[in-house]
Structures are given as structure tokens and as C-alpha cells.
Amino acid sequence: MEFKSVPLEIPEECNLILGQTHFIKTIEDLYEIMVGTSAQVKFGIAFCEASGPCLIRSVGNDETLQQVTIRNAQAIAAGHSFIILLRQAYPINFLNAIKQCQEVCTIYCATANPVEVIVAETAQGRGILGVVDGFLPKGVESAEDVKARQDLLRRIGYKL
């Protein structure tokens, strides 16, 4: 068995959602979740099929993001994994619906941070062990940091 760290490509002003599913139908269901939740979101989705033809399936409403998700899926190359890149929206708006999708087994991360996917490779294939999402903590927030956090949440519309 070999372990690998796979850095993901995340375009400027984008977020990603990385997860695992169990069925080819997921690609269409995730598409419906994205467009059904937000009319403004721009996104691409790629899904690594784990049986049959073992293809990378892809959909989206933004060709550039769709191509980046395909490249990320090729780099990860772990069966039944999916990646969504989204712009003009945040993962928080989609996560509950994605978690409720009957084929989705796991969400590994939802972030705009740099991400490394830790994969194990065997003779059979690859599996995702986990992710490195962002950077190490630099300390504990101060009163100024609390104020900045609260201001950010209000500025982007998540708090009154």
C-alpha cells in the first residue's frame, strides 16, 4: 500500500465540496441540488465511478469549473468520490441538501482553503483517507479577532 498527498486546484473566489457516494445517479442528483438551491451559483461537478466502465462523470453550468473538477478527480482517482467547485455561493447553502442526498456517504470537506487529499493506493485502486484543509492554527482569537469574525459574518449576510 502506498500513501499519497494530492493537492487540489481551487480557482480564485471558489469553494469546493469533496465527498464520497455510492451510485452513478449521484452526478445528476448533485446537479439538481445545486441548481435547485441557487439560481446564481456557478459550478462544476466531477464523480469518479468505481465499477463498470470506471469513468469520471462530469456536469455543471460553468465549463471552466467543470474542467477543473475533472482535473481534480483525475488527480484523486478514488472510486465513488465526487468534487464540486462553486462560485458566487458558499458551501453552507448546499451542504444539508447534499448530506440528505440518499447516495452520499461522506463529506470530507467544504472549504475555500488550500486542500490536500490523503489517499491510499492498493493493487485494487485508491481510497480517500482524509484531507488537510488549510493551515495550522496561529493562536487563540482575541477580542479584536472576535469582532472581526462577527463583522465578516454580517458583511456577507449570515448574521443580522
Backbone as a printed PyTorch tensor [residue, N CA C, xyz], in Angstrom:
tensor([[[  0.8470,  -1.1710,   0.0000],
         [  0.0000,   0.0000,   0.0000],
         [  0.8940,   1.2350,   0.0000]],

        [[  0.4540,   2.2370,  -0.7690],
         [  1.1930,   3.4880,  -0.8510],
         [  0.2700,   4.6390,  -0.4660]],

        [[  0.7930,   5.5810,   0.2920],
         [  0.0400,   6.7700,   0.6810],
         [  0.5120,   7.9490,  -0.1460]],

        [[ -0.4230,   8.7850,  -0.5570],
         [ -0.0940,   9.9620,  -1.3590],
         [ -0.8670,  11.1630,  -0.8530]],

        [[ -0.2620,  12.3280,  -1.0200],
         [ -0.9290,  13.5940,  -0.7600],
         [ -1.1990,  14.2500,  -2.1120]],

        [[ -2.4590,  14.5390,  -2.3800],
         [ -2.8610,  15.1000,  -3.6650],
         [ -3.3930,  16.5190,  -3.4350]],

        [[ -2.6290,  17.5430,  -3.8320],
         [ -3.1410,  18.9180,  -3.7050],
         [ -4.2210,  19.1760,  -4.7490]],

        [[ -5.2690,  19.8840,  -4.3410],
         [ -6.3560,  20.1900,  -5.2610],
         [ -6.2200,  21.5940,  -5.8280]],

        [[ -6.7040,  21.7510,  -7.0330],
         [ -6.7260,  23.0480,  -7.7020],
         [ -8.0590,  23.7220,  -7.3570]],

        [[ -7.9660,  24.9180,  -6.7730],
         [ -9.1620,  25.6860,  -6.4320],
         [ -9.0150,  27.0640,  -7.0700]],

        [[ -9.8070,  27.3740,  -8.0890],
         [ -9.7110,  28.6890,  -8.7260],
         [-10.0360,  29.8210,  -7.7470]],

        [[ -9.5710,  31.0200,  -8.0940],
         [ -9.8610,  32.2130,  -7.2910],
         [-11.3630,  32.3550,  -7.0520]],

        [[-11.7080,  32.7930,  -5.8520],
         [-13.0880,  33.0590,  -5.4610],
         [-14.0040,  31.8470,  -5.5600]],

        [[-13.4230,  30.6640,  -5.4060],
         [-14.2170,  29.4330,  -5.4350],
         [-14.1190,  28.6980,  -4.1120]],

        [[-15.0870,  27.8670,  -3.8670],
         [-15.1090,  26.9230,  -2.7570],
         [-15.2360,  25.5340,  -3.3550]],

        [[-14.9070,  24.5370,  -2.5520],
         [-15.0980,  23.1660,  -3.0090],
         [-15.7730,  22.3370,  -1.9470]],

        [[-16.4360,  21.3060,  -2.4040],
         [-17.0230,  20.2860,  -1.5380],
         [-16.5070,  18.9570,  -2.0650]],

        [[-15.9020,  18.1790,  -1.1730],
         [-15.3550,  16.8690,  -1.5290],
         [-16.0670,  15.8140,  -0.7110]],

        [[-16.5430,  14.7740,  -1.3830],
         [-17.2550,  13.7300,  -0.6630],
         [-17.1570,  12.3760,  -1.3300]],

        [[-17.8590,  11.4270,  -0.7280],
         [-17.9240,  10.0650,  -1.2550],
         [-19.3860,   9.6660,  -1.3710]],

        [[-19.6710,   8.9080,  -2.4080],
         [-21.0290,   8.4640,  -2.6900],
         [-21.0000,   6.9850,  -3.0570]],

        [[-22.0950,   6.4640,  -3.5690],
         [-22.0830,   5.0270,  -3.8820],
         [-22.8120,   4.6410,  -5.1550]],

        [[-23.2090,   5.6420,  -5.9680],
         [-24.0710,   5.2470,  -7.0830],
         [-23.9330,   6.2500,  -8.2200]],

        [[-23.9660,   5.7830,  -9.4490],
         [-23.7980,   6.6110, -10.6400],
         [-24.8400,   7.7290, -10.7330]],

        [[-26.0110,   7.5290, -10.1690],
         [-27.0840,   8.5190, -10.1930],
         [-26.7170,   9.8000,  -9.4500]],

        [[-25.7130,   9.7470,  -8.5970],
         [-25.3250,  10.8930,  -7.7750],
         [-25.0130,  12.1240,  -8.6050]],

        [[-24.3440,  11.9600,  -9.7310],
         [-23.9350,  13.1110, -10.5300],
         [-25.1500,  13.9530, -10.9190]],

        [[-26.2440,  13.3170, -11.2980],
         [-27.4450,  14.0570, -11.6620],
         [-28.1490,  14.6260, -10.4380]],

        [[-28.1680,  13.8790,  -9.3570],
         [-28.8010,  14.3750,  -8.1360],
         [-28.0560,  15.5840,  -7.5770]],

        [[-26.7200,  15.5560,  -7.6110],
         [-25.9530,  16.7100,  -7.1290],
         [-26.2010,  17.9280,  -8.0180]],

        [[-26.2830,  17.7190,  -9.3160],
         [-26.6070,  18.8150, -10.2310],
         [-27.9500,  19.4420,  -9.8350]],

        [[-28.9520,  18.6070,  -9.6230],
         [-30.2760,  19.1080,  -9.2560],
         [-30.2530,  19.8570,  -7.9290]],

        [[-29.4600,  19.3880,  -6.9840],
         [-29.3320,  20.0800,  -5.6940],
         [-28.7350,  21.4650,  -5.9100]],

        [[-27.6960,  21.5480,  -6.7090],
         [-27.0260,  22.8330,  -6.9260],
         [-27.9660,  23.8410,  -7.5810]],

        [[-28.5940,  23.4800,  -8.6850],
         [-29.4690,  24.4320,  -9.3830],
         [-30.7790,  24.6630,  -8.6270]],

        [[-31.2230,  23.6720,  -7.8680],
         [-32.4480,  23.8290,  -7.0880],
         [-32.2650,  24.6900,  -5.8560]],

        [[-31.0300,  24.8320,  -5.3890],
         [-30.7490,  25.6160,  -4.1970],
         [-30.4350,  27.0640,  -4.5370]],

        [[-29.7910,  27.2990,  -5.6780],
         [-29.3800,  28.6530,  -6.0380],
         [-29.4090,  28.8410,  -7.5490]],

        [[-30.0870,  29.8900,  -7.9780],
         [-30.1240,  30.2040,  -9.4070],
         [-28.8560,  30.9170,  -9.8640]],

        [[-28.0900,  31.4820,  -8.9280],
         [-26.9120,  32.2630,  -9.3030],
         [-25.6030,  31.4840,  -9.2390]],

        [[-25.5760,  30.3500,  -8.5500],
         [-24.3190,  29.6270,  -8.3610],
         [-23.7470,  29.1670,  -9.7050]],

        [[-22.4480,  29.3060,  -9.8390],
         [-21.7030,  28.7450, -10.9690],
         [-20.9430,  27.5580, -10.4090]],

        [[-20.9720,  26.4050, -11.1020],
         [-20.3740,  25.2120, -10.5210],
         [-19.9790,  24.1900, -11.5770]],

        [[-19.1140,  23.2990, -11.1410],
         [-18.7690,  22.0990, -11.8840],
         [-18.7190,  20.9490, -10.9010]],

        [[-19.0900,  19.7620, -11.3530],
         [-19.0730,  18.5590, -10.5190],
         [-18.3790,  17.4530, -11.3070]],

        [[-17.5140,  16.7140, -10.6230],
         [-16.9450,  15.5040, -11.2120],
         [-17.1070,  14.3590, -10.2150]],

        [[-17.3640,  13.1730, -10.7540],
         [-17.6390,  11.9760,  -9.9560],
         [-16.8220,  10.8250, -10.5310]],

        [[-16.0510,  10.1650,  -9.6740],
         [-15.2400,   9.0120, -10.1050],
         [-16.0580,   7.7380,  -9.9150]],

        [[-16.4480,   7.1510, -11.0040],
         [-17.2100,   5.8990, -10.9850],
         [-16.2840,   4.7640, -10.5330]],

        [[-16.7790,   3.8600,  -9.6840],
         [-15.9330,   2.8250,  -9.0950],
         [-16.1860,   1.4230,  -9.6400]],

        [[-17.0880,   1.2860, -10.6060],
         [-17.3560,  -0.0270, -11.1920],
         [-17.7750,   0.1590, -12.6440]],

        [[-18.0120,  -0.9420, -13.3240],
         [-18.3990,  -0.8630, -14.7270],
         [-17.3030,  -0.1960, -15.5440]],

        [[-17.6430,   0.8340, -16.3160],
         [-16.6290,   1.4750, -17.1530],
         [-15.6210,   2.3220, -16.3630]],

        [[-15.8980,   2.6020, -15.0600],
         [-14.9920,   3.3780, -14.1950],
         [-14.5850,   4.7030, -14.8420]],

        [[-15.5800,   5.4640, -15.2500],
         [-15.3410,   6.7520, -15.8870],
         [-15.4410,   7.8990, -14.8810]],

        [[-14.8630,   9.0300, -15.2290],
         [-15.1000,  10.2520, -14.4790],
         [-16.2950,  10.9180, -15.1490]],

        [[-17.3870,  11.0370, -14.4030],
         [-18.6180,  11.6500, -14.8980],
         [-18.5770,  13.1230, -14.5060]],

        [[-19.0850,  14.0070, -15.3490],
         [-18.9910,  15.4360, -15.0670],
         [-20.2080,  16.1880, -15.5770]],

        [[-20.6590,  17.1670, -14.7910],
         [-21.7330,  18.0870, -15.1710],
         [-21.4350,  19.4490, -14.5530]],

        [[-22.2020,  20.4370, -14.9420],
         [-22.0740,  21.7600, -14.3410],
         [-22.7000,  22.8050, -15.2310]],

        [[-22.6710,  24.0370, -14.7560],
         [-23.1690,  25.1450, -15.5650],
         [-22.0680,  26.1620, -15.8600]],

        [[-20.8220,  25.7990, -15.5270],
         [-19.6620,  26.6400, -15.8180],
         [-18.5640,  25.7330, -16.3800]],

        [[-18.2660,  25.8790, -17.6510],
         [-17.3280,  24.9840, -18.3310],
         [-15.9450,  24.9870, -17.6830]],

        [[-15.4580,  26.1520, -17.2760],
         [-14.1320,  26.2310, -16.6490],
         [-14.1060,  25.4450, -15.3460]],

        [[-15.1100,  25.6480, -14.4990],
         [-15.1520,  24.9200, -13.2220],
         [-15.3290,  23.4280, -13.4620]],

        [[-16.0870,  23.0700, -14.4680],
         [-16.2640,  21.6570, -14.7910],
         [-14.9230,  21.0250, -15.1760]],

        [[-14.1330,  21.7200, -15.9800],
         [-12.8330,  21.1880, -16.3900],
         [-11.8740,  21.0660, -15.2080]],

        [[-11.9240,  22.0220, -14.2770],
         [-11.0610,  21.9450, -13.0880],
         [-11.4860,  20.7710, -12.2080]],

        [[-12.7980,  20.5390, -12.0700],
         [-13.2320,  19.3890, -11.2580],
         [-12.7740,  18.0870, -11.8920]],

        [[-12.7790,  18.0230, -13.2160],
         [-12.2860,  16.8120, -13.8890],
         [-10.8060,  16.6090, -13.5860]],

        [[-10.0160,  17.6650, -13.6860],
         [ -8.5770,  17.5350, -13.3810],
         [ -8.3600,  17.0960, -11.9320]],

        [[ -9.1340,  17.6650, -11.0030],
         [ -9.0170,  17.2620,  -9.6000],
         [ -9.4210,  15.8070,  -9.4080]],

        [[-10.4970,  15.3920, -10.0580],
         [-10.9430,  13.9970,  -9.9590],
         [ -9.8850,  13.0540, -10.5260]],

        [[ -9.2580,  13.4440, -11.6290],
         [ -8.1830,  12.6200, -12.1940],
         [ -7.0130,  12.5140, -11.2310]],

        [[ -6.6960,  13.5930, -10.5360],
         [ -5.5800,  13.5810,  -9.5920],
         [ -5.8890,  12.7070,  -8.3730]],

        [[ -7.1230,  12.8070,  -7.8650],
         [ -7.5260,  11.9950,  -6.7080],
         [ -7.6790,  10.5340,  -7.1270]],

        [[ -8.4220,  10.3000,  -8.1890],
         [ -8.6240,   8.9720,  -8.7750],
         [ -9.0840,   7.9210,  -7.7690]],

        [[ -9.9740,   8.3220,  -6.8660],
         [-10.5120,   7.3890,  -5.8680],
         [-11.9650,   7.1000,  -6.2070]],

        [[-12.3050,   5.8290,  -6.2930],
         [-13.6390,   5.4170,  -6.6710],
         [-14.7310,   5.9950,  -5.7980]],

        [[-15.8190,   6.3720,  -6.4610],
         [-17.0240,   6.9210,  -5.8530],
         [-16.7930,   8.2210,  -5.0890]],

        [[-15.7030,   8.9090,  -5.3860],
         [-15.5230,  10.2380,  -4.8140],
         [-16.1400,  11.2660,  -5.7520]],

        [[-16.5440,  12.4000,  -5.1800],
         [-17.0470,  13.5000,  -6.0030],
         [-16.4590,  14.8020,  -5.5020]],

        [[-16.3450,  15.7350,  -6.4160],
         [-15.8620,  17.0710,  -6.0740],
         [-16.7500,  18.0850,  -6.7660]],

        [[-17.1190,  19.1070,  -6.0140],
         [-17.9040,  20.2160,  -6.5400],
         [-17.0840,  21.4800,  -6.3420]],

        [[-16.9080,  22.2490,  -7.3870],
         [-16.3400,  23.5910,  -7.2910],
         [-17.4670,  24.5720,  -7.5240]],

        [[-17.5830,  25.5810,  -6.6560],
         [-18.6580,  26.5400,  -6.7990],
         [-18.1650,  27.9630,  -6.6360]],

        [[-18.8220,  28.8490,  -7.3520],
         [-18.5070,  30.2800,  -7.3280],
         [-19.8320,  31.0250,  -7.1800]],

        [[-19.7880,  32.1860,  -6.5370],
         [-20.9580,  33.0350,  -6.3030],
         [-21.9440,  32.4040,  -5.3230]],

        [[-21.4220,  31.5640,  -4.4410],
         [-22.2200,  30.9510,  -3.3780],
         [-21.2420,  30.2900,  -2.4060]],

        [[-21.7620,  29.9040,  -1.2590],
         [-20.9370,  29.2440,  -0.2480],
         [-21.4440,  27.8220,  -0.0100]],

        [[-20.5350,  26.9070,   0.3540],
         [-20.9590,  25.5230,   0.6270],
         [-22.0680,  25.4130,   1.6680]],

        [[-22.0790,  26.3050,   2.6450],
         [-23.0900,  26.2310,   3.7070],
         [-24.5100,  26.2090,   3.1320]],

        [[-24.6920,  26.8310,   1.9550],
         [-26.0190,  26.8700,   1.3430],
         [-26.4410,  25.5320,   0.7470]],

        [[-25.5020,  24.6180,   0.5410],
         [-25.7810,  23.3750,  -0.1710],
         [-25.5710,  22.1180,   0.6820]],

        [[-24.7940,  22.2460,   1.7650],
         [-24.3590,  21.0560,   2.4970],
         [-25.4960,  20.2040,   3.0290]],

        [[-26.5080,  20.8040,   3.6330],
         [-27.5880,  19.9740,   4.1750],
         [-28.2870,  19.1880,   3.0840]],

        [[-28.5410,  19.8260,   1.9440],
         [-29.1870,  19.1070,   0.8380],
         [-28.2830,  17.9970,   0.3080]],

        [[-26.9840,  18.2660,   0.2100],
         [-26.0480,  17.2350,  -0.2590],
         [-25.9900,  16.0770,   0.7270]],

        [[-25.9450,  16.3790,   2.0200],
         [-25.9160,  15.3190,   3.0400],
         [-27.1970,  14.4780,   3.0050]],

        [[-28.3150,  15.1020,   2.6130],
         [-29.5860,  14.3870,   2.5470],
         [-29.7410,  13.5770,   1.2570]],

        [[-28.8490,  13.7990,   0.2960],
         [-28.8900,  13.0240,  -0.9480],
         [-28.6610,  11.5560,  -0.5820]],

        [[-29.5700,  10.6940,  -0.9550],
         [-29.5490,   9.3180,  -0.4650],
         [-28.3170,   8.5260,  -0.8550]],

        [[-27.5950,   8.9560,  -1.8910],
         [-26.3870,   8.2210,  -2.2830],
         [-25.1290,   8.7060,  -1.5770]],

        [[-25.1520,   9.9070,  -0.9990],
         [-23.9430,  10.4880,  -0.3980],
         [-23.6360,   9.8010,   0.9240]],

        [[-22.4100,   9.2980,   1.0300],
         [-21.9660,   8.5970,   2.2320],
         [-21.2190,   9.5150,   3.2010]],

        [[-20.3550,  10.3820,   2.6530],
         [-19.4570,  11.1960,   3.4730],
         [-19.1560,  12.5130,   2.7860]],

        [[-19.0160,  13.5580,   3.5760],
         [-18.4370,  14.8230,   3.1230],
         [-17.0940,  14.9350,   3.8280]],

        [[-16.0220,  15.0180,   3.0540],
         [-14.6820,  15.1480,   3.6410],
         [-14.3670,  16.5860,   4.0070]],

        [[-14.7420,  17.5310,   3.1620],
         [-14.5160,  18.9320,   3.4820],
         [-15.3490,  19.8160,   2.5740]],

        [[-15.5460,  21.0410,   3.0380],
         [-16.1950,  22.1050,   2.2750],
         [-15.4190,  23.3580,   2.6370]],

        [[-14.6930,  23.9350,   1.6630],
         [-13.7330,  24.9750,   2.0130],
         [-13.3140,  25.7920,   0.8050]],

        [[-12.7070,  26.9280,   1.0790],
         [-12.0230,  27.7190,   0.0510],
         [-10.5160,  27.6830,   0.3130]],

        [[-10.1110,  26.9980,   1.3700],
         [ -8.6920,  26.8920,   1.7350],
         [ -7.9500,  25.9640,   0.7780]],

        [[ -6.6270,  26.0650,   0.7530],
         [ -5.8600,  25.0330,   0.0520],
         [ -6.1730,  23.6700,   0.6740]],

        [[ -6.3030,  22.6520,  -0.1670],
         [ -6.6630,  21.3060,   0.2980],
         [ -5.6880,  20.2890,  -0.2780]],

        [[ -5.2550,  19.3730,   0.5860],
         [ -4.5260,  18.1890,   0.1540],
         [ -5.3730,  16.9830,   0.5430]],

        [[ -5.5880,  16.0980,  -0.4050],
         [ -6.3500,  14.8830,  -0.1510],
         [ -5.3510,  13.7560,   0.1040]],

        [[ -5.4930,  13.0810,   1.2270],
         [ -4.6190,  11.9600,   1.5700],
         [ -5.2800,  10.6880,   1.0520]],

        [[ -4.6150,  10.0370,   0.1040],
         [ -5.1660,   8.8220,  -0.4940],
         [ -4.2470,   7.6330,  -0.2230]],

        [[ -4.8630,   6.4830,  -0.1390],
         [ -4.1250,   5.2150,  -0.0620],
         [ -4.3330,   4.5110,  -1.3890]],

        [[ -3.2520,   3.9590,  -1.9370],
         [ -3.3390,   3.2330,  -3.2010],
         [ -2.9290,   1.7890,  -2.9830]],

        [[ -3.8050,   0.8750,  -3.4280],
         [ -3.5270,  -0.5530,  -3.3500],
         [ -3.5440,  -1.1100,  -4.7730]],

        [[ -3.3550,  -2.4080,  -4.9050],
         [ -3.4320,  -3.0290,  -6.2250],
         [ -4.8290,  -2.8730,  -6.8260]],

        [[ -5.8540,  -2.7870,  -5.9910],
         [ -7.2330,  -2.6510,  -6.4640],
         [ -7.5520,  -1.2380,  -6.9320]],

        [[ -7.0610,  -0.2290,  -6.2280],
         [ -7.4060,   1.1500,  -6.5670],
         [ -7.0020,   2.1040,  -5.4710]],

        [[ -7.7350,   3.2130,  -5.3860],
         [ -7.4350,   4.2600,  -4.4100],
         [ -8.6450,   4.5550,  -3.5350]],

        [[ -8.3550,   4.9820,  -2.3070],
         [ -9.3840,   5.4400,  -1.3920],
         [ -8.9200,   6.6820,  -0.6740]],

        [[ -9.8550,   7.5600,  -0.3510],
         [ -9.5440,   8.7760,   0.3960],
         [ -9.5100,   8.4560,   1.8790]],

        [[ -8.3910,   8.7850,   2.5270],
         [ -8.2670,   8.5960,   3.9680],
         [ -8.7090,   9.8390,   4.7320]],

        [[ -8.5100,  10.9920,   4.1380],
         [ -8.8730,  12.2400,   4.7930],
         [ -8.3350,  13.4110,   4.0120]],

        [[ -8.4210,  14.5930,   4.6010],
         [ -7.9560,  15.8050,   3.9430],
         [ -7.1490,  16.6570,   4.9100]],

        [[ -6.2910,  17.4700,   4.3310],
         [ -5.6400,  18.5530,   5.0620],
         [ -6.2870,  19.8210,   4.5180]],

        [[ -7.0500,  20.4970,   5.3460],
         [ -7.8500,  21.6670,   4.9560],
         [ -7.2180,  22.9100,   5.5710]],

        [[ -6.5140,  23.6840,   4.7680],
         [ -5.9460,  24.9360,   5.2520],
         [ -4.6380,  24.7530,   5.9820]],

        [[ -4.4350,  25.5690,   6.9960],
         [ -3.1520,  25.6920,   7.6790],
         [ -3.2880,  25.4390,   9.1790]],

        [[ -2.1410,  25.3470,   9.8700],
         [ -2.1180,  25.1800,  11.3240],
         [ -2.6370,  26.4320,  12.0270]],

        [[ -3.2760,  26.2870,  13.1950],
         [ -3.6940,  27.4590,  13.9620],
         [ -2.4650,  28.2770,  14.3890]],

        [[ -2.6360,  29.6010,  14.4210],
         [ -1.5520,  30.5040,  14.8160],
         [ -1.7200,  31.0130,  16.2360]],

        [[ -2.8350,  30.7000,  16.8710],
         [ -3.0780,  31.1710,  18.2300],
         [ -4.5560,  31.0980,  18.5450]],

        [[ -4.9410,  31.7580,  19.6240],
         [ -6.3290,  31.8010,  20.0790],
         [ -6.8610,  33.2020,  19.8000]],

        [[ -8.1060,  33.2950,  19.3470],
         [ -8.6450,  34.5920,  18.9690],
         [ -8.7210,  35.5560,  20.1510]],

        [[ -8.4420,  36.8210,  19.8770],
         [ -8.5290,  37.9070,  20.8510],
         [ -9.8950,  38.5720,  20.7130]],

        [[-10.1490,  39.5630,  21.5490],
         [-11.3970,  40.3160,  21.4480],
         [-11.4970,  40.9980,  20.0760]],

        [[-10.3900,  41.4880,  19.5500],
         [-10.3710,  42.0880,  18.2040],
         [-10.7260,  41.0610,  17.1340]],

        [[-10.1990,  39.8540,  17.2950],
         [-10.4860,  38.7810,  16.3370],
         [-11.9620,  38.3890,  16.3670]],

        [[-12.5590,  38.3690,  17.5630],
         [-13.9870,  38.0530,  17.6930],
         [-14.8000,  39.1050,  16.9520]],

        [[-14.4610,  40.3680,  17.1430],
         [-15.1600,  41.4680,  16.4640],
         [-15.0180,  41.3330,  14.9510]],

        [[-13.8160,  41.0240,  14.4670],
         [-13.5850,  40.8660,  13.0270],
         [-14.4020,  39.7040,  12.4730]],

        [[-14.4970,  38.5870,  13.2190],
         [-15.2970,  37.4320,  12.7930],
         [-16.7680,  37.8120,  12.6880]],

        [[-17.2710,  38.5020,  13.7210],
         [-18.6680,  38.9060,  13.7280],
         [-18.9710,  39.8930,  12.5970]],

        [[-18.0510,  40.8250,  12.3550],
         [-18.2280,  41.7870,  11.2610],
         [-18.2580,  41.0800,   9.9110]],

        [[-17.3760,  40.1100,   9.6980],
         [-17.3470,  39.3640,   8.4400],
         [-18.6830,  38.6590,   8.1960]],

        [[-19.2120,  37.9780,   9.2170],
         [-20.4690,  37.2500,   9.0710],
         [-21.6250,  38.1870,   8.7240]],

        [[-21.5990,  39.3990,   9.2640],
         [-22.6350,  40.3610,   8.9510],
         [-22.4380,  40.9470,   7.5560]],

        [[-21.2040,  41.1980,   7.1910],
         [-20.9000,  41.7640,   5.8720],
         [-21.3150,  40.8210,   4.7440]],

        [[-21.1530,  39.5150,   4.9250],
         [-21.5060,  38.5670,   3.8710],
         [-22.9430,  38.0430,   4.0200]],

        [[-23.6880,  38.5800,   4.9850],
         [-25.1120,  38.2960,   5.0750],
         [-25.5390,  37.0970,   5.8850]],

        [[-24.6500,  36.5560,   6.7350],
         [-25.0180,  35.3660,   7.5170],
         [-25.4720,  35.6890,   8.9290]],

        [[-25.3840,  36.9280,   9.3160],
         [-25.9040,  37.3620,  10.6040],
         [-26.4860,  38.7630,  10.4320]],

        [[-27.4250,  39.1300,  11.2870],
         [-28.0350,  40.4700,  11.2170],
         [-27.1010,  41.5280,  11.7460]]])
